[in-house]
Amino acid sequence: LLSRVELWISWPRSRPGRQAPFKERPRKYAEEELLLFGPTYGLAEGEWSACIYSPQAEETIVTSCMKARPDSLIVSAENGRIYMLGGRVNNKWTNTVREYNVRTKRCRPVAPMLEQRRCAGACAVGGEIFVCGGKSATLEILASCEFFDPKRNVWQLLPPMLRSRYRPAVASLPDKRLFVIGGYNIFTGPMTSVEYCTFPSNDGSTKCSPQNMPASKDFWRNAAPVLNSYTGRAVCVSNGKIILGGGYNGQDGFVNEVEIFMPPDSSNPQGQWTRISDMRHKRYLYHMVACSRSIFSVGALGNAVENGQTVESLGLPLNLQQERDGMEPRGWTDQKPLVNMRYVCGASVISRGIWKDRMLAH
């Protein structure tokens, strides 16, 4: 293969009518599935199921059961581990954290967050977990941030955000830029502001400590604001871009609007938001996941009776050339609903190989 590639590059006369040899076998992507958490029909009160939703087969398979953690933030990290941050235990808010191992289908406690948070924002940054904002135990809206290192089982503070916010949307890019989007503040109401930072390196070279904590203005930067101010929005990352959708405000109610964000670069220092195709359903407090070359919007707690079991997908450009040519996403399409689940409390994406061989159907 290498000799054919060299010939194709070095001798242009050999190219007419010939496909590049490195395109003869298109890359095959691992099959991905949606991993969903929430109550299923027939479960006792206070229990959740972990369910697999297959975009190809459009079916929902219950794989394991666990104690419920209402209002927790559910974040997927590396190696098939899912973290449930905070939430309510015995109807009391907590800062405890639970790790769910997809391979073993077991839960275990890990180090608690440094601060109790409700309605916070969180995402994975590489193998680490970032959480920010929310409300404290005294109902103060927070600007504080912290992250969890699973290898050391410790939480560590980061410089506070420029603004206090609860229910923000949070997303990280492959280059470890971390974006905190919108949310709500008691003084401003629903927020359009966006701020971002570059996540500290885990090699210790940019370690933050109480004695060596950068000022917020040196750590966080402003990015272009979102087009509309809603709370309870969902976000995901695909092909280096951020997709944001849904939400609620007092004037418009529940919405189905979707925006896409081109991150800051040398030609556009604050980035740019652009409106794209609306979802088919209005959603609030729902989940958006990039899976199998599509974006999936799943459930809705804010209006669960209407859309709590619905699933829809947005097709993306099929290859890099289509993306460079500016091809638009192909529009939202309804998928088979979640027949086993009452509603969805968390969603992630996993490789099918992680769970397939050890699946336990109930």
N, C-alpha and C positions, 0 to 999 in steps of 0.2 A: 504493500500500500504506500509506504513512504517513497519508494522509487517512482511510483506512478504520480504521486503528488508533486515530487520534484520536477518530473518531466513536464507536467501540466503547467507549472509556474515558470520554468526556464525556457520552454519552447512554445511560444504562442501559436506556431503553425499547427501544433498538435491539438489545439482546442476546438476549431470549428465543428459544430455539431456534437461535441462531446460534453457530457456533464462532468463537473469537477469530481474526481475520484473520492474526495472526502465527503461527498453528498450521496454516494451510492447507497449507503446504509444509514438512513435517518436515525438520529438519536431516539432511543426509546425511553420514555419517562416512566418512573416507577408508578404503579397504580396507587392512587391515593383514595382514602375514604374520609368521610366526616365522622368525628367522634363527638357524640352529643351526651350531655348530662342533664338529668331531670327526672321527675316522677313519671312512671309508666302505669298504665291501667293494671289494677290488681295488686299493686304494692301497698304495704301498710303505711300509715301516716308517718312521716319522718324518715322515709327511705327514698333514695334515688337509684336510678339505673344508669349504667354506662352503655350507650347504644351506638352501633355502627350504622351509618347511612351510606349506602353505596350509590354514587351518582350514575354508574353504569347500569346497575340492576334496579335502581330506584326502590330499594327495600330497606327496612329498618330492622336490625338484629340486636336483641338485648344480649349483652355479653357478661355483665356482672352487676351486683347490687352493692350499695354502700349506705352509710348514714347520710342524710341530707345535710347540706350546708347552705341554707337560704341566704340570698343576697351576697354570697361570696364572689370574689373575682376569680375566674378560672382561666389559667394561662398555661399554654403548652410550651415546654422547654425541649431540650435535646434528649435523645435516647429514649423516647417513649415515656417521658415523665410529665405529668400534669399537676399543677399546683393550684390549690384552692385557698385563696387568701381571705382571711377575716370572715365576714358574714355573721350569722346568728347561730348560736348554740344554746339550746334550751331557752329560746326567745330572748337571749341576751347577746349584745354585740361583743365581738371578740377580736383580738389581734393574732390568734393562733393560725397556724398554716398546716395544711395537710397535703402530702404528696401521694398521687395515685400513679402506680406503675402499670402501664398498659400491658406489658409482657406477663407479669405475675398476677395482675388484676387484684392487687392488694394496696391498701392505704396505710400510711404511717405518718406520725407527726414529725415535723421538722421545726427549726427555730422560729419562734413567733416574730412578727413584725415589731419594730421599735415603737410604733405608735398605733393605737387603735384607729381604724379608718372605716367609714361607711360611705358608699357612693363615690369611691375613689376611681382612678384609672390605672391600668396596668398593661404591660406587654412583656414579651421575652426579648432580650437583646443578646443574641448568641445563646450561650448556655446560662445566662443570668436572668433574673426576674426584676423588673423595675416597677415601682408603684409610686403614685403621686397624688396629692390633693385629697379630696374627700372631706368628710366632716369628722371632727374629733369626738371624744366621749362627752365633751361639754357642748357639742353642736357648733363649734367654731369651724368655719370653712378654712381649709389648710392650703398652704403653699409648699409645705415640706415634701421631700422626696427621699426615698431609700431604695436600695437594691439588695437582692439575695444572691449569694454565691453558693450554689449547691455543693460544690466540692469541699468548701470549708464549713458549710452549714451555719453561716453567719449573715446578718443583715448589716448594712453600712449606710450611713447618711450621705446624701448628695446636697449640693447647695440648693436652697429653696428656689422655687420658680419665681418669675417676675410678678406673677399674679396668683392670688388664691382662687381655687376653682374646685367645684365638685361635679361629678358625672362628666369629666372630660373624656374625649376619645384620645387614645394613645397608640402610636405606631412607631416602629423602628425600621430603618433601611439596612440593607446588607453592609453598608459602610459604617454602621453603628451611629448614624445620626438618629436622634430620638425626638419625635414631634409630639407635643401636647396641644390638643386641638379643642377649642371651644370650651363647653361646660357651662357652669352657672355660678354667679356671684351675687350675693345679697344686695350689693350696691348697684350692679349693672344689669342684673337679670341674665337671660341667655347671652352667651359671649360669642363673638366672632374671632377673637384674637388667637393667634397661634405662636407658640414659642418652641425653640428647639435647642438641643445641645449635642455635643459629640460625647458619647458614652465613654467613661474612663477605660483605659486599657487594663486587661486583667493580668498583665505582666508586672504590675506594680509600679510602672514608670509614671503613671498619672493617678496614683492612689490618692483618694480624698480621705482626710482624717479630721477630727475636731480641731487639731492643732494646725492643719494645713488645708483649710477649706477655702476654695476660691470664692470671691464675692459673686452674688447672683448675676450682677451685670456683666461680669467677665465670663461666666459659664453659660448663661442662657442668652439666646438671640431671638429677635422678633422675625417672624416670617409673614408672608402675605396672609391677611385674614380670610376666613371662609366667606362664601357669598351670602349666606343667610345664617341667622342666629337661632339655632334649635338646641335642645338638650336631649339626652338619651339616644345619641347617634351611635352607629356602629362603623368600624373602620377595618380595613385590611390593606396589605401591601402586595402588589403584583408588578413584576418587571420594573422594579425601582420606582414605582409611582404609588401614591396613596389614594385609595378609594374610600369615600366617606358618604354615608347615606342615612336616610330616615330622620326621625326625631320628632320633637313636639315643641310648640310654644303656644302661649295663650291666645294669640291672634289667629294663627292658621290651623291650630289643632295638630293632629297627627299628619305626617307628610311622607311622601314617597320619593322625594328629590334625591339625586345622587350627584356628587362632584368628584372630580379627579384632580390630583395635585402633582404638578411637575416641581420637584424639589429645587431649592436654590442652587445656582451654579454661577460661573463667571459672567454669563450673558444675562442672567436674571437673578440678582442677589437675594431676592425675597421669595422666589418661586412664583407659581401661578396656579390658581384654581380655575377649573372650567366645568361648566354644567354638562352632564352627559345624560343618557336615556334614563327617564324615571323608572323606578320599580313598578311592578304591576300592583303591588299592595302597599298600603301605608303601614309603616312600622316604627315602633318606639321600644327602647330597651330590648333590642334583638341582637342577632349575631351575624357577622359577615366574615366569610372565610374564603381564601383563595385555594382552590383545589382542582386538580386535573384540568388545567388551562381554562378554568372558568372561575367566576366569583359567585358564591352562594350566599343568599340571604335566607336566614332560618328563623322562624318563629317571631314572636312579639309578645312581651309581657305587658306592655302598656295597654294594649287592646287585645288581650289573649283570646277572648271569646271569638273574635273575628278572624285573627290571623296567627294564632298561637301555634298551629300545626302546619302552616304553609311553608313551602320551600320554592324558591325561584333562583334561576341562574342567569348570569350575564356572560355570553361567550366572548372570549378575547381574541385578538389577532393570532392566527395559527403559527406564525413564525416571525423571526426578527425582521425579515425584509418587509413583511406586511406592516409591522409596527413602524419601521422607518419611513414607509410610504404614507404614514398618517392614517391608516385604515382604522375606522371607528369600531368599537365593540359592537357585537352583532345584535344587541337588544336582549331584554329580559324575557325568560321563558319559564312558565310554571312547571314545577317538577311534582312527582308524586308526594302527597302529604305524609306527615309522620304519624302513621296509623297507630303505633304502639305508645306514643308519648302524649301525655296530657299537655305539657308545654316544655320549653327548652330553657335551662338555666345556664348552660355553658356549651361552647362549641370549639372544636379544634380540628386539625387535619393530621392524619397519620398515614404512614406507608402501610399498604395492605399486608406486607410481609411481617410486620411487627405482631399482628394479632391473629393472623389466619390459622397458623398451625396449632394455636393453643386456645382457640375460641371455645367458650363454654356456653352453649345456648340454654336459655331457661324457658 
